[in-house]
Amino acid sequence: PGDIICFRIGDIVPADCRLTEAVNVSIDESALTGESHPKSKKSADFCFSGSICRQGEAEAVVVSTGGNTFFGRTTSLVGSSDESTGHLQMILARIGSFCLVVIGIFVLAEILVLYAGFRYSYRRGLDNILVLLIGGIPIAMPTVLSVTLAVGAQQLAKHKAIVTRITAIEELAGVTILCSDKTGTLTTNKITIDRETIVTYTPRFSADDVILLAGYASRTENQDAVDASVVRALGDASLARMGITLLDFKPFDSNVKRTEITYREEATGRLKRVTKGMTARILELCSRNLTDELTDRFEADVQEFARRGLRSLAVAYEEVDGDDFEAEGNGFELIGLLSMFDPPREDTKQTIDDALALGVKVKMVTGDQLAIAKETGRRLGLGDHMYPANVLRDGPAPDSPHRDLDQLIMDADGFAGVWPEHKYDIVKRLQGLGHLCAMTGDGANDAPALSCANVGIAVEGSTDAARGAADIVLTEPGLSTIVHAIRGSRVIFQRMRNYAIYACAVTIRIVVSFAILAFLYKLDFPPFMILIIALLNDGTIMTLSVDRVLPSNTPDSWDLAEIFSYAVAYGLYLTLSTVSFVVIIRETTFFQDTFGVALGASPVQSNDFQLHMVIYLQVAIISQALIFVTRSHSFFYKERPSTALLAAFCVAQLISSIIAVYGDWGFTKIHGVSGGWVGIVWVWDIVWFIPLDWIKFAMKATVIKALRERRLAHQAEAGTVTAEGSLTRPASLHESLYANRVSFLKRAARKVGFGQKVSVRAEELQRFGSIQAHRVGETLARNSSHVEIQGQV
């Protein structure tokens, strides 16, 4: 700080500085602030580190460096979120806890019954307990889900989306709100002439003629953003000098605010002059055919462009008599008005429409001006219900229909003039309201929000800061890849959800079945055969990572109550199929008399080796077949599984059947059975498999429906903000003064500790902070003296 620096066109400003001298300086700050147009700077103006000098040269005194610069403060927000556990990790922990609780209950029951009741020896009781542990614990869950996510990441890479944090795929499936930067993300970050809005003021010149003459008055070789946009509008840069001989060119000057060219038209040999620039300066030059009516019309057009956030560029034309190109002409005539804007990318509107169709609400957060943001929103179909950044500090206006800042944020289509900390705060608030939030951006000003969001997406051409903070990096222009990624993530989510239901159901099925058989018949099933079942099951289930599933049309969420309800229903039903099968074999001779098969001694003993084999085959077949029910939303045969899953199931069942016939391993307490018993088991399992679909439909119509209604009612009572609705809590004029209490509450909870026995979820802290803000605001509203004191402070 205090050093004197100088920079000119093309240089990167090395530090935050204040200009001491400036000559036609234009600074591009789009990567830092999001403003698409370069800003003209004069002496005493402030420049940010990392911005680019697009025009002129300047001297400045350094004000701040390193972490104290605007860029440094922005990067300090990256990674500042204190969430150490990912969303998927929390879900897996809860699923694992459910399975362990079920196993723990029945292991404890077996310890009490087998050792205290039946007086088992240590080894015999331990074998029974191992059956529950080996068959019940979903050991393969982390592997299956990791493989599923890895395969999904590979599929997304084919759509030019590189995943840098693999668990972000699962979170992307549940995203309900997509916040997006405008400049360089929704738009191209290139100033462009809008040909559809060109206004002409004389019938002698068409819109194409106006653009061509403006192209004559532009330099084709420099980096001036306005000149470059006009030349690009021609389609071919050579047209800017084709058919004319350049005699004199006056480049843009910050004093006169215009460019001017004098040229000879080769076809006629006449001298002509064209100027383009700031509307007020061009209007002052025009002296020919300028009437009050034309002036009023011109000023109205300029105001309309300004209202829509479009920059105006006026064009005037005159002819010069004689051969002296420095001579005065016959007077400038106003011929046209051009509008400049940062155009949306070609696929942006379609991407937004597709995202809305998928149930994802899109919000624009940009550092650009409010009028420009509204115009972009209208063009993209986002809407123009947008607010300036100061509402994030001051809260809704007293006459606003919004009760509080949370409701305003949810209702808004976007925010303009925001700084990096504003984007960060918007994302944090949306997360605090229970939403999974995605953020797209390309600049250093987007990096904090990208890091904070559940899924940060850096678009093609992003800065290193944005790519480093993002979870997904797009490698081709456009945003259509985001829709592919959302659909792909929902496919992956469906695969993981199907497996979660299956894993929990198998846990219940194994644990309950063998515990009941141990209590009922003192059955000592060999742990080694449970290990074989687990290996074959896991080998088959691995193919779920490439299974054919349909993505949902709405954001997905881990409703663990639904998953556990399905699991309990399936698990208990399959338990009934196994227990009833064993009861019939033990208590009757139905199968022996009907099918002429034998099974060891008569009557059948509980620990007959062949009975163990029959139980093994029955459990192995129907347990694996359950996956065809959990993976489908309708009847299982209406949704064809992948070839890999079907082939793996067939191979696993072939191996199980071969083991059932030829397996004769004494150390495992099993003995092969006849082909007749294999056929009986297959028929038995098929008969019991068919009603599984009806159990699924019955659960949807009763338990699952009740759970969803209860959840919606709870959300309504708690005042939870959703993408479709808003909070119903009363608001206060002063609530915004105390709206950010979450970090204070977290620090207080850590400091007090409560014996380290109390934990509060972030969503609850956010809600408590909002309630606290509401109550304090009401107190201030009632006591005007406090308000005055607050204002004086």
Order of alpha helices (4+ residues) and beta strands (2+ residues): beta-beta-alpha-beta-beta-beta-alpha-alpha-alpha-alpha-beta-alpha-beta-beta-beta-alpha-alpha-beta-beta-beta-alpha-alpha-beta-beta-alpha-beta-alpha-beta-alpha-alpha-beta-alpha-beta-alpha-beta-alpha-beta-alpha-alpha-alpha-alpha-alpha-alpha-alpha-alpha-alpha-alpha-alpha-alpha-alpha
